[in-house]
Amino acid sequence: MNSPIQIEQISTVPKYLQISDSIINSIESGALKKGAKLPSINEICNENKLARETVVKAFNQLKEKGLIASVHGKGFYVSSTNTLTKNRIFIFFDTFTSYKETLYNAIKEAFGPNTILDIYFHHFNFEVFKNTIATHIGNYTAYIILPMNHAKTASVLKPIPNDKLFLLDIRPSNFKTGFVGVYQDFENDIKETLFTIVNQIVKYNLFKLIFRNTITDPPKTLEKGFMDFCQNNQIAHEVSYEKITS
């Protein structure tokens, strides 16, 4: 079979795009079937006098779209013939609740029909969180993650490029800057909210914050914001953790 890689040395199109476009064109024409083995990175480099980084960049782009996959010790193979896919999104939530279902559907609608969404759950297990991310780094065009409140979360997320990472709900402490995210500022949010009804709160002898049947520890910043508000406004207060018994 002729090589699926066609390179024009004099062209305004970057060579890594010429490589990925050549493979996509071969898939669309039927010359490359699902399961077909691709030339190795070294073969493409030698035949076209290219830097290894150029070929790796092209292959990574195809991997992110789910079109090719690597098999350790054997090389790269065509894993999908769906070339219409524009994005392949890695979604990582803690659990699947009605709130998460709404969020998932909103993401699906926002990206449109030519997007593959793969969803995973860590269930507040740090080993699952760490290993799932490590396994899938480099396989997606974007990563939408609801991270764990754990001391090592930042180091687990570090290998994901900033321009591909989107964090939800929680910002890990000491995390790198430059990423995109929507997360809650529990400490200031609760203080600002309670301040709007402070005139009603001061009428009571005791103001309680109650956490019930939480799966994981509630954010410490939420409790701190509550405590600071009460202390600053001289309100008798109490925090309790309760379990509902049947």
N, C-alpha and C positions, 0 to 999 in steps of 0.2 A: 504493500500500500504506500502511495506517495505520502510524504510528510504533510500533516494538516497545517503546518506552520508556514505562513507566507509573509516574508519580511521585505519591505521596500526600504533600502538603505537611505534613499533621498525622499523624505516625506515629512510633512508637518505633524503627522500622527505619531505620538510617542511609541517607541518600539514595544513597550509592555502592553499597550492597547492593541497593537497590531497582532501580538501573540494571542491575547484573549479573544479578539475579534475573529481571528483565523479559526480557533477551536470552536467558537460559537457558530460560525458559518458552516463548518464541517458537520457539526451536530444537526443543524437545521437542514442541510442538504441530504442527510442520511449517511454520509461517508463515515461518521463516527456514531456508532450505536451505543446504547447503554451497556456498560461493562467493558467497553473497548479500552485497551491500554494506550496511554499517551507516550510520546517520546520522553526520555528522561531529561531532567534539567541540563545535565552535562551534554547530552546529544544536541539539544537545541542551541546551547551556547556555542558548541564547536562548529555546528553546521552554519550558523548565522553570525559568528564572530561577535557574540553578545556577552555582556557582563552577567555573571550569575545572578546578581541582585535584580536585574531587569526581568529575567525569566521567573524568579521567585515571586516578584511583585505581581506578575500576570497570573500565575497559578494561585496565589493567595486571593486575588480578586474573584477568580472562578470558584474557589472553595467557599468563599463567603456567600456566593449566590447559590451554592449547593449543586453546581454543575459537575464538579470533579471532587474526588476524595482520594486520599493517600492510603496506601496499605503498607505498613512498616516492612521494609526490606524488599518490597516488590515494585513500588513506583506509584504512579497516578493513573486513575481510571475514571471514565465518564460515569457519574453516579446519577445523573438526571438529564433528560432531554427537553426539559421545560425551560426553554431559553427566554420566555416572556417574563420570567421572574426578575423583578427590579430590586427587591430587597428580601433578605432572609433575616428575620428578627428573633433574637434570643430573649425570651421573657422569663424572669425568675422571681416568683412570688414566695411568700412564706406558706400560706394556706390558700385554699380556694373558697372564698366566702362570696356572699351576694355583692359586696362592695368590690371585690377583685373581679368578679364576673362583669360588672358594669365597666370597670377599668379596661379589662381585656377587650370587650366589645367596642369601646371607644378607640382603642389603639387599632383594632382591625379596620374600623371604618375610616380612620384617619389615613392609613397607608394604602387603602384601596385594594383592588382585586389581584394585582400582580405582585403580591407579597406573601411569603410563607411565614407564618408565626408558629414558633415552637415554644411551648410553655413547660416550665419545670417548677418544682416546689421543694423547698428545703425543710419545711416543718420545724424550723428553729433548731436544726441539727447542724452544728458548725462543720463537721466533717463532710456532710452531704453538700453543704454550701460551698466549701473549698474545693472538693473534688469535682463537682459538677461544672464549676466555672473553669477549672484547669483543663478539663476534658474538652470543652467547647471553645476555648480561645482560638481565634483565627478562622472559625467556621461560619461566622455571621457578619452581615453588613452593619448591624447595630445590636446593642445589648441594653435592654430595659430591665433594671434590677431593683427590687425592693430588698436592700441589704439587711444583714443581721446587726444588732447592736452588740458587737464583739470587739475586743481589743485588737484582733488581727484582721478584721474585715478590710481595712485599708490596704494591707499588704496583699490580700487575695485579689483585690480589684486592680491593683497597680499595673499588671501587664496589659490590661485593656486600654487601647488608645483613647485619649480624651474625646476625640471627635466621633467615637463610636459608642460612648458610654452615656446612659441617661439614668439617673438615680431617682427613685421615688420614696417619699415618706420620711426616710431617715438619711441624714448626712453623717457618714462615719467620722469620728474625731480624728484630727491630724491627717485628713485626707488631702490629696493633691488638689490644686486649683485648676480651673480651665474646663472642667466637665460641665455638662448641662444637667439640671435636675430640678425637681419640684419636691420640696420636703418641708416638714412641719417644724416650726420653731416653738416647741411645746412651752418652754419657759416664758417667753414673752407673750405668746398667744393667750395663755390662760390668764396672765396678769391683765392684759388689755381687755379681755372679755369680762373678767370679774369687776374691773373698774367701772364698766358701764352700768353695773347694777349694785354698786357699793352701798347706795342709800337703802336698798332693800336688805342687804346682808347684815348691816350693822344693827338691825332691829332684833336679831336673834342672839341668844346667850352663847350658842356654840355653832360653829360652821365646820362641817365635816367633809372630807374628801374620801370616798370609799371606792376601793378597787375590788371587784368581785370576779371570782373564777377566771383570772387571767391566765392565758396559756404560757406566757413568758413574763418576765419582770416588766412592770410598767416603766416608761421612761423616767429616769431620775430627775430630768429637767422639768417634767410636768409637776412632780411633787415639789421641787424647789421653787418653781414659779408660784405655786399655791401658797407655800410657806412664806415666801417673801411678801406676797400681797397681804396676807393676814397680819404679818408682823409690822409692815409699814403702815397699816391702817388700824393697828391695835385691836384686832379682832381675835377673840378666843377661837382656837381652831384645833383640829385633830385629823390625823390621817390613819386610816385603818384598811387592812386587807382581810376580806371576808370570803368565805365559801358558802355557796347556797346549798343547803342540804335538802334532799327530797323527803 
